[in-house]
Amino acid sequence: MIDVKTTLTYSILKIFLKSIKSFLITLGNVGKDFTKVLYYILRLRINLKATIEQSSRFAVDSLPITLTIVGMTSVIIAMQIAPELAKQGAEGYIGMLSSLVMVRELACIMAGFAIISMIGSSFASELASMAVGEQINAMRVLKVNPIEYLVVPRFLAGVIMMPFVFILSSFTGLLCAGVISHISANLSPLNYINSLWQGLYIRDIFIAMLKASFFGGTIALISCSCGYSTRGGAKEVGIATTRAVVWSFLAIAVWDYIFAVIFYL
């Protein structure tokens, strides 16, 4: 008689159920922490100094790697589409296509991925280390609210600074795409600049900035929540960091889909 627990189907089902349980626990913790964060923000219980420090960290410290990723991605895309469009006599659409791809999707998504990898993971690991090291309990003993002191500044930093990161990323991406289009398709800078606005509107920029703000807040909230709720030892710190990165990637993909349905469907 076959032992069901030794079968591959049982192992796959067990992993699947474990993932569902982890998702539901994470979702519950994020929702609970968000209500607390919103409560403190609405009551203007904001540590301004900590918020400025986290804003600098969220935007300035992550900017080199973010701009590098966005710039290289735009270079690779422009290197492939510019010569093909030029062969078809559609040089006037290179700038338009670059601006649509960069502003509507690529800059925001790539910047979000870079910040998750660098800033989100550090948020999660820091708070997880504090949680397992009893530092958060020590804050409670000293009558300092951990959510107000640790999570609120990071959340506000994400909401406020992510649109600025998006603007710089978009500019960098379009600049790199223009340079590569000139090199690979002999497109003049003037024609490239003139074609940028053919399919792009101010409305697209504001929508993308709003989306970036949602991305930033979501990354900070999920990362802090995963770290804040950690219990155990060093192993759990690594698990919490991994969970924060994975669920942040999934969350911004969901947000991107929601914005696309609402504004472009």
N, C-alpha and C positions, 0 to 999 in steps of 0.2 A: 504493500500500500504506500502510495506517494505522500510524503509529508508536504502539505500545502505551503508551509513556511519556508521551504527550501527551493520553491519554484521561482523562475524568473518573473513570472506575472505578479506573484505576491511581492517580490522585491520592488518592482516598478510601481505597483500600487501603493506600497508603503512610502516610497520616496515622494510620490505625488501627493498623498495625504499629508505628509510632513510639510511639504511646500505650501499647501493650502492653509494648514494650521499656522505656519510662520507668517504667511501673508495676512491672515485675519488678525493675529496678535499685533503685528506691526501696524496695520490699519487702525486698530483700536487705540493703540498707544499714540499714534500720530493725531488722531481725532481728539483724544483727551488732552494732549499737550497743546493742540491748536486752540481749543476753547480757553485754556488758561492763558496762553499768549495773548489772545484777543482781549481777554478780560483786563490784563495789565496794560495793554496798549490803549484801550478805550478809557481807562482811568488815568492815563498819562503817567504811569509808573514806569518811566523809561530811564535807564542809565545812559545819559548822553555820552559820557566819556567812553564807556565800553562799546557803545554803538559806533562811534567814530573809529575806534581801534579796529573793530571787526569789519567796518566798511572799507578801511584801508587794506586790510588783509584780503577781503573778498575780491576787491577790484584790482588794486595796485599789485599785490603780490602774485596774483594769478595771471596778470596781463601778458607777460612775455610768452608763456606756454600757450595761452589762449590765442593770441595773435599769430603765433607760429603755426598752430594747427589750422586755423581758418585760412591763413595765407597760403599754406601748402596745398590745402584742399582746393582752393579756388584756382591755383596755378595748374593743378592736375586736370581739373574740369575744363578750364579755358584752353589748355594745350590740346585737348581732344575735340572740343566743339568748334573752336575758331577756324581751324583749317578746313573742316568739313563744310561749314557755312560759307566760307569764302569760295570754295569750289562751286557751290550752287549759286553764287552771285548774291548771297544774302548777308554781306558784310554789315549792312545797316541794322541787322537784328542781333548782332553779337553782344553789344552793350545792353540791349533790352533784356535778352535772355539771362545775361550775367546778373543784372540788377534784380530781376524777378527771383532767380534761384537764391541769390545771396541774401536779400533783404527779407523775403518771405519765409525762407526755411533755413538755409545753410548756416548763416552767421549765428543765428540764435541756437540752433541745435548743436553745432560744433562747440560754441562757447559754453553751452550747458554741459556737454560731455567733458570738456576740459576742466571746468570748475568742479564737477562731481569728482573727478579723479584726483584733483589736487586739494581743493578746499573742503568739499563735502566729506571725504574720507578722513581728513584731519579733524574736522568737527566731531565726527563719530568716535574716532579713537581717543581724542582728548576727554570727552565726556564719559566714555566707557571706562577709561583709566581712572578718572575721578570717582566714578560710581563704585568700581571694585576696590578702590583704595580707601573707601569710606570718607572721602573728602566732601562729597555731597551731603552725607549725614552730618558731618562736622559743621557744614554751613547751616543746616537746619538747627543744630544745637545753638549756634551763634545768632539765631533769629534772622538769618539771611535766606530769602526765598530763592532756591536754585533756578526755578523757571524764569523769574524776573531778572536774575543776575546773569544767567548763562545763556538761556535760550532766546529771550526777547531781543537782545542786541544782535545776535546772529541772524535771527529772522528778519529784522528790519534792515540789516546790512544787505541781505540777499534781495529783498524787495526793492530797495532804493538803488543799489549799485548795479544790478544786472542790466538794466536798460542802457546805462553808460558803457558797460562792457560790450553790449550788442552794437551800439553806434560805432565804437572804435573798431570792432571786428568787421562790421559791414564795410566801413571805409577802407580798411586794410585789404579785405577780400576783393573789393571792386578795383582798388589800385593795382593789386597783383594781377588780376584778370586782364586789366587794360594793358599792362606791360607785356604779358605773355601773348595777348592778341596782336600787339604790334610786332612782336618778334616772330611769331609763328604764322600769322596771316597777313602781315604787312598792313594792318589796320591803323590809320592815322589816329593820333590821340583826340583830335577834334571830332572826328566821326564817332569815335567810341563814346565820348562825353555827350554828344548830341543824341545818341541812340539810347542812353541810359534811361531817359524819362519817357520813352515811347510807350512802355507798358507798365510803368511804375508810377504810383500816385502817393501823395502825402498820406492818404488814408492807410496805405500799406505800411508806412513807417510807424505810424501811431499804433496800429494793430500789433506789429512786431514788437514794439516797445512794451505794450501791455502784456504780451505773451512772455517776453523776457522777464518782466517783473514777477509773473506767476511762476516761471521757472526758478528764479532765484529764491523766492520764498519757499517753494516746495522743496528744493534741494537742501536749504538750511534747516527746515522743519523736520524733514525725514532723517537727516543726518544727526541732528541733535536728539531727536526722539529715540532713535536706535541706540545712540550712545548713553543717553540718560537712563534708559530702562534696563541697562545691562546689569546682570547679577552673576557672580561666580569669580573667575580668576582670569589669568592672561589669555587662555584659550577663548573665553567668551568675548574678550576685547576684539580679537581678530574676527570672530563670527559676526559681531555687531557691526564692525567696519565693512565687512563684505556685504552684509544685509543692507546697510545704508546705501552703498554704491549700486547694488542690483536694483533695489526698489526705487531709487532716484532715477536711474535710467528708464525704468518702466513708467514712472510717473510723468516724466517730461514727454515721453512718447504719447501717453494718453492725453496730456494737455494739448500737445500739438495737433492731435486728431480732433479734439473738441473745438479748438480755434478754427481749424480748417472747415469743419462742418458749419460752424456758426457764421463765419465771415465770407467763405468762398464757395460753399456748396450751391 
